[in-house]
Structure formats: C-alpha cells, structure tokens
Amino acid sequence: MSSPTPDALLGPADIRELAAALGVRPTKQRGQNFVIDANTVRRIVRTAEVRPDDVVVEVGPGLGSLTLALLEAADRVTAVEIDDVLAAALPATVGARMPARADRFALVHSDAMHVTELPGPPPTALVANLPYNVAVPVLLHMLDTFPSIERTLVMVQSEVADRLAAAPGSKVYGVPSVKANWYAEVKRAGAIGRNVFWPAPNVDSGLVSLVRRAEPIKTTAAKAEVFAVVDAAFAQRRKTLRAALAGWAGSAAAAEAALVAAGVSPQARGESLTVEEFARIAENREAGA
C-alpha cells in the first residue's frame, strides 16, 4: 500500500477554502458540522480499529475529513452522501489529496436510509459522523441491511451516545438502547469536544462502538415482532408492562399472560428489561391470545 503524503488530511483552512469554493454553508436542517481537526479524525480511525483489509462504509462524509483518514488505513472506503454539492465534490477532493488511493474510493449519492446495496465487496466496518437528527434510524438501518458490518464506530451527539450505550435500569435506557443491542455489543468509546467542528455545535459529541454479536439473539420471534414489543413498552414508559403492552397483546389480561409465560413480572417497566427478555415476551404473545 502506498502511503499518502503527510499533509493529505484536511485542516481548518482547507475545510473553509473547500466550502467557500463550493459555496457550501453547513445547514442546520441536515445537522452538518464539519470536522476540521486532523488529529480527531485519526483518533476516530484508531478507536474504530480500522484494519488494512477493511472495507469501510462512511455515512455523511461532508467535505471528506474523515474519508481521507479512513482511506489511509482501510483497504477501501465507500461514502454515502445525500447532499448534491458535497457528493459531486468529494471524488475530486480524494483524487487531489490521495491520488494513489483514489481507485479505492467509491461514492454513493443517496439518502443512507434508502441504501440497500453498495458497490464492491461487502462492508466490514461502518465509521461515521452522524447528524443527531437521523443518527439512530441510519445506524439501525445500516446494521440491518449489511450483516457483513462487524464493527461500527459512530460519532453522535453526546446524549444520543448515552442512550445507545445505556444498560437496563438506566434513566436513559430506551428504544435505541434495546434495538442497537439486538445487533451488537454497544459501549461509549470516548468524548469529542466542540472546537473540532465547523461550525462549533452547541452540544458535545460522543463516540459509540458497536461490535456485532457473534451469535444472533436466540429467539423464535422475528425481529419485527421483538421491536414491536420494545416500541409498545417504551411508548408509555411510566406504565407497568401489563398496562403498556395491553394494546400490543389485545388486552391487559393477554399482556399479563404473555409476560408471565416469558418469566417477566407484569409490574415491571420496559426500562428494566434486556433485549433477550423482550424477545421472550414476543415469543409468548400467543400465551395471551
């Protein structure tokens, strides 16, 4: 592998210059905050444990800060970008700054939520700086659509990072925590300050690591059935599961029967349950019918 030039990564001046040349103003609507610090993107790549044989998919590459750092470390990188101007410019940035690696880069101009296939070999890692307003749905969609993704590292708003990595019993444990846990072992992997972004956001960011489960959750229930229980349990999170799952099961009595059959107290609340317990409840829906 030919090593890139030391100044291949983008610094603050490069980012502003590129943005000015393209007429790009980061938009709030898309949650755009560009990373302007080369040390930060290298740290993300290190924390993601990107290997020379990895095929990395990146969502929302923006002007290419993280893309270039990923290209330094991985075998190939596919970036998914929804913005017309940014998508059109990124291949040229890669070609200009890392010509020796340009053939290892592919761009998919699309909304990540609609992506169902990617060019080249199946991705082995997902590394991305995700806008907070779409972070959870995009993450779950990518994990579901591409089972070949073994390792994921996403940078998200700190609060979202806490939610994704929360354990049962935590105040912030909820739908994102359970659904992410269906696919992977999830943990916080660091904090990122505001000054590495342009424009600086008014929230802190955090890194979340997700390592796909070697064995899927053992259950006879389909994922959609399990997720339906999770959604129902947290839609009225202050209620006991007997009450919260009444609509899902058909009645409070039916919900109680399903819970008892699953070995879960009808007086428990959703925030105390593991993903495995939600799966058992889904399996026992018929017990309440």
Secondary structure per residue as TSV (DSSP state, phi and psi in degrees):
chain	resnum	aa	ss	phi	psi
A	1	M	-	360.0	128.1
A	2	S	-	-77.2	137.0
A	3	S	-	-85.8	138.0
A	4	P	-	-70.6	163.6
A	5	T	-	-68.1	150.0
A	6	P	T	-59.5	-29.7
A	7	D	T	-97.0	22.0
A	8	A	-	-67.9	-28.2
A	9	L	S	-77.6	157.9
A	10	L	-	-88.5	132.8
A	11	G	-	-103.5	-179.5
A	12	P	H	-55.7	-43.5
A	13	A	H	-66.7	-40.2
A	14	D	H	-61.3	-43.8
A	15	I	H	-61.8	-45.8
A	16	R	H	-67.4	-37.2
A	17	E	H	-63.9	-47.8
A	18	L	H	-60.3	-46.3
A	19	A	H	-62.0	-42.2
A	20	A	H	-64.3	-43.8
A	21	A	H	-61.9	-33.5
A	22	L	H	-91.4	-7.4
A	23	G	T	68.6	31.3
A	24	V	-	-92.8	128.5
A	25	R	-	-116.4	123.7
A	26	P	-	-56.7	132.9
A	27	T	-	-103.9	141.2
A	28	K	T	-67.0	-37.0
A	29	Q	T	-56.0	-38.7
A	30	R	T	-98.3	5.9
A	31	G	T	63.9	32.4
A	32	Q	-	-79.7	120.3
A	33	N	-	-136.3	115.0
A	34	F	E	-85.7	136.6
A	35	V	E	-78.3	128.0
A	36	I	-	-114.8	10.7
A	37	D	-	-118.4	115.9
A	38	A	H	-62.7	-36.9
A	39	N	H	-62.8	-36.3
A	40	T	H	-66.6	-44.7
A	41	V	H	-67.3	-35.2
A	42	R	H	-66.0	-37.8
A	43	R	H	-63.1	-40.0
A	44	I	H	-62.1	-44.6
A	45	V	H	-63.1	-41.0
A	46	R	H	-63.9	-45.4
A	47	T	H	-65.0	-33.2
A	48	A	T	-74.6	-9.0
A	49	E	T	53.8	45.7
A	50	V	-	-68.3	130.3
A	51	R	-	-108.8	161.9
A	52	P	T	-62.6	-18.1
A	53	D	T	-100.8	5.3
A	54	D	-	-74.3	142.9
A	55	V	E	-107.3	109.2
A	56	V	E	-102.2	135.7
A	57	V	E	-106.9	133.5
A	58	E	E	-119.1	131.9
A	59	V	E	-105.3	131.7
A	60	G	-	68.7	58.1
A	61	P	-	-70.3	-17.2
A	62	G	T	62.1	-126.4
A	63	L	T	-86.6	-7.6
A	64	G	S	109.2	10.2
A	65	S	H	-54.9	-55.4
A	66	L	H	-72.9	-33.9
A	67	T	H	-54.4	-47.7
A	68	L	H	-64.9	-40.1
A	69	A	H	-66.6	-35.7
A	70	L	H	-67.4	-40.4
A	71	L	H	-63.8	-29.0
A	72	E	H	-63.2	-33.4
A	73	A	H	-105.8	-30.0
A	74	A	S	-96.8	171.7
A	75	D	S	-74.3	-44.7
A	76	R	E	-153.6	158.9
A	77	V	E	-133.9	131.7
A	78	T	E	-116.2	124.1
A	79	A	E	-107.4	135.5
A	80	V	E	-109.9	115.8
A	81	E	E	-129.9	130.1
A	82	I	-	-87.6	-29.7
A	83	D	-	-74.2	125.6
A	84	D	H	-58.2	-48.4
A	85	V	H	-66.9	-45.6
A	86	L	H	-65.6	-40.9
A	87	A	H	-63.0	-39.2
A	88	A	H	-68.7	-32.0
A	89	A	H	-86.2	-26.9
A	90	L	H	-61.4	-44.8
A	91	P	H	-57.4	-36.3
A	92	A	H	-67.6	-38.7
A	93	T	H	-63.0	-44.7
A	94	V	H	-63.1	-44.4
A	95	G	H	-62.5	-38.2
A	96	A	H	-75.0	-39.0
A	97	R	H	-95.4	-24.2
A	98	M	-	-139.8	61.7
A	99	P	G	-56.2	-34.2
A	100	A	G	-70.2	-16.4
A	101	R	G	-111.2	-0.3
A	102	A	G	-57.8	-33.0
A	103	D	G	-74.4	-7.1
A	104	R	G	-96.4	5.3
A	105	F	E	-114.9	138.1
A	106	A	E	-133.3	146.7
A	107	L	E	-118.7	132.8
A	108	V	E	-114.2	115.0
A	109	H	E	-91.1	95.7
A	110	S	S	-166.0	165.6
A	111	D	-	-76.7	124.9
A	112	A	G	-56.7	-29.9
A	113	M	G	-67.4	-16.6
A	114	H	G	-105.6	-0.3
A	115	V	-	-77.8	124.6
A	116	T	-	-120.5	-10.0
A	117	E	-	-150.0	156.9
A	118	L	-	-130.0	149.8
A	119	P	S	-69.6	155.2
A	120	G	S	78.1	-166.7
A	121	P	S	-64.2	157.1
A	122	P	-	-61.5	141.6
A	123	P	-	-68.5	142.8
A	124	T	S	-106.6	-16.9
A	125	A	E	-144.3	148.4
A	126	L	E	-120.4	122.8
A	127	V	E	-132.6	125.6
A	128	A	E	-159.1	151.4
A	129	N	E	-101.2	100.5
A	130	L	-	-95.0	131.8
A	131	P	-	-60.3	137.2
A	132	Y	T	-61.7	-28.7
A	133	N	T	-72.1	-18.0
A	134	V	T	-125.6	7.3
A	135	A	H	-55.6	-51.2
A	136	V	H	-67.6	-51.7
A	137	P	H	-59.7	-39.1
A	138	V	H	-64.4	-45.3
A	139	L	H	-59.7	-49.0
A	140	L	H	-65.8	-37.6
A	141	H	H	-63.2	-44.1
A	142	M	H	-66.9	-42.1
A	143	L	H	-64.2	-36.8
A	144	D	H	-73.4	-40.0
A	145	T	H	-78.2	-31.4
A	146	F	-	-122.0	82.5
A	147	P	T	-63.6	-11.6
A	148	S	T	-75.1	-14.4
A	149	I	-	-71.4	111.8
A	150	E	-	-90.2	-39.6
A	151	R	E	-127.3	139.0
A	152	T	E	-132.1	138.4
A	153	L	E	-134.8	118.2
A	154	V	E	-121.1	143.7
A	155	M	E	-100.7	122.0
A	156	V	E	-137.5	172.3
A	157	Q	E	-56.5	140.6
A	158	S	H	-51.9	-41.5
A	159	E	H	-63.1	-38.9
A	160	V	H	-68.5	-39.4
A	161	A	H	-59.7	-43.6
A	162	D	H	-62.1	-41.7
A	163	R	H	-65.4	-45.0
A	164	L	H	-62.1	-39.4
A	165	A	H	-92.3	1.4
A	166	A	-	-66.0	147.9
A	167	A	-	-100.5	158.4
A	168	P	T	-52.3	139.5
A	169	G	T	97.6	-17.6
A	170	S	S	-77.3	150.0
A	171	K	T	-61.9	-31.6
A	172	V	T	-97.8	5.3
A	173	Y	-	-68.4	129.1
A	174	G	S	-163.2	-156.7
A	175	V	H	-53.8	-49.4
A	176	P	H	-59.5	-38.8
A	177	S	H	-61.4	-49.0
A	178	V	H	-67.6	-45.3
A	179	K	H	-67.5	-39.1
A	180	A	H	-63.3	-38.5
A	181	N	H	-69.2	-21.5
A	182	W	H	-60.0	-38.6
A	183	Y	H	-92.8	-32.7
A	184	A	E	-150.4	163.9
A	185	E	E	-84.2	125.6
A	186	V	E	-117.0	136.0
A	187	K	E	-151.2	155.0
A	188	R	E	-68.2	140.5
A	189	A	E	-128.2	20.8
A	190	G	E	136.1	168.3
A	191	A	E	-119.6	150.6
A	192	I	E	-126.1	128.3
A	193	G	-	-72.9	167.5
A	194	R	G	-77.7	-24.8
A	195	N	G	-76.6	-2.9
A	196	V	G	-90.5	1.3
A	197	F	E	-111.1	153.6
A	198	W	E	-130.5	124.1
A	199	P	S	-69.5	156.7
A	200	A	-	-66.8	125.5
A	201	P	-	-75.2	165.2
A	202	N	S	-97.1	21.0
A	203	V	S	-133.2	155.2
A	204	D	-	-82.7	160.4
A	205	S	E	-118.2	157.9
A	206	G	E	-138.2	155.8
A	207	L	E	-99.8	137.8
A	208	V	E	-124.8	129.3
A	209	S	E	-103.2	132.6
A	210	L	E	-127.7	119.2
A	211	V	E	-109.8	119.2
A	212	R	E	-59.1	139.9
A	213	R	-	-60.0	134.6
A	214	A	S	-64.6	-39.5
A	215	E	S	-117.4	130.2
A	216	P	-	-61.6	160.4
A	217	I	-	-55.8	130.0
A	218	K	-	-79.3	110.1
A	219	T	-	-159.1	150.3
A	220	T	S	-89.7	-8.4
A	221	A	S	-81.5	145.5
A	222	A	-	-74.4	156.2
A	223	K	H	-54.4	-43.0
A	224	A	H	-60.8	-36.4
A	225	E	H	-68.6	-42.7
A	226	V	H	-63.9	-45.7
A	227	F	H	-64.4	-30.2
A	228	A	H	-65.5	-38.4
A	229	V	H	-65.6	-44.1
A	230	V	H	-59.8	-48.5
A	231	D	H	-59.4	-43.5
A	232	A	H	-66.3	-41.2
A	233	A	H	-63.6	-36.9
A	234	F	H	-96.0	-7.9
A	235	A	H	-65.1	-30.2
A	236	Q	T	-132.4	68.2
A	237	R	T	-65.8	-18.0
A	238	R	T	-82.2	-14.9
A	239	K	S	-83.7	156.6
A	240	T	-	-67.1	160.0
A	241	L	H	-63.4	-31.6
A	242	R	H	-57.4	-43.0
A	243	A	H	-79.6	-43.9
A	244	A	H	-65.0	-30.8
A	245	L	T	-97.2	6.5
A	246	A	H	-59.6	-44.6
A	247	G	H	-63.4	-42.9
A	248	W	H	-63.2	-42.1
A	249	A	H	-87.1	-18.4
A	250	G	S	110.2	-25.6
A	251	S	S	-168.7	164.3
A	252	A	H	-64.4	-36.0
A	253	A	H	-66.4	-40.5
A	254	A	H	-66.3	-38.5
A	255	A	H	-63.5	-42.9
A	256	E	H	-61.1	-43.3
A	257	A	H	-61.8	-42.8
A	258	A	H	-64.7	-40.5
A	259	L	H	-65.8	-46.5
A	260	V	H	-62.0	-43.4
A	261	A	H	-62.5	-29.4
A	262	A	H	-85.9	-4.5
A	263	G	T	77.7	26.4
A	264	V	-	-116.0	135.8
A	265	S	-	-65.0	129.1
A	266	P	T	-62.0	-18.4
A	267	Q	T	-87.8	-7.1
A	268	A	-	-68.2	164.7
A	269	R	-	-115.7	158.5
A	270	G	G	-54.7	-34.8
A	271	E	G	-69.0	-7.6
A	272	S	G	-99.6	-3.0
A	273	L	-	-97.6	145.6
A	274	T	-	-84.0	167.4
A	275	V	H	-63.7	-33.4
A	276	E	H	-63.9	-38.6
A	277	E	H	-67.9	-38.6
A	278	F	H	-61.3	-39.2
A	279	A	H	-63.3	-40.0
A	280	R	H	-65.5	-37.5
A	281	I	H	-63.3	-45.0
A	282	A	H	-58.7	-40.0
A	283	E	H	-63.3	-30.4
A	284	N	T	-100.1	16.7
A	285	R	G	-56.3	-38.2
A	286	E	G	-64.1	-26.7
A	287	A	G	-60.8	-28.0
A	288	G	G	-92.6	-7.6
A	289	A	-	-78.5	360.0
